């Protein structure tokens, strides 16, 4: 398998849409109820009255950060982490996926994580 090497700048990937939880397709989700964890996370963040943002701003992330999001989402994850990270931010934008990348494109997500950790760990003495 050929893997593209992500850079600290934005990397783009293309993949055919094969399975999604989106209402735009009739394809079944790869794992029933896989979205529940994501739903709980978002409910917590939106109901914490700014506590998550305040914590992130008061304790900037100093380690390398990888953001993976759908191309066309405006780079919101990358922009958000650049606000609260004092270290490197690597952004990967995947073509042809929706909002739940782990469920829609697990292989592409795994590739991005492996490439990122390989590069970050490869820089250690």
JOGIDA-V493310 format. One line per field, one symbol per residue. ss: DSSP state (h for helix, s for strand, l for the rest). A space follows every 10 residues. Layout:
# JOGIDA-V493310
ss->???
This chain:
# JOGIDA-V493310
ss->llllllllls ssslllllll llllllllll lllllhhhhh hhhhhhllll hhhhhhhhll slllssssss lllllhhhhh hhhhslllss ssssllllll hhhhlhhhhh hhhhhhhhhh hhlll
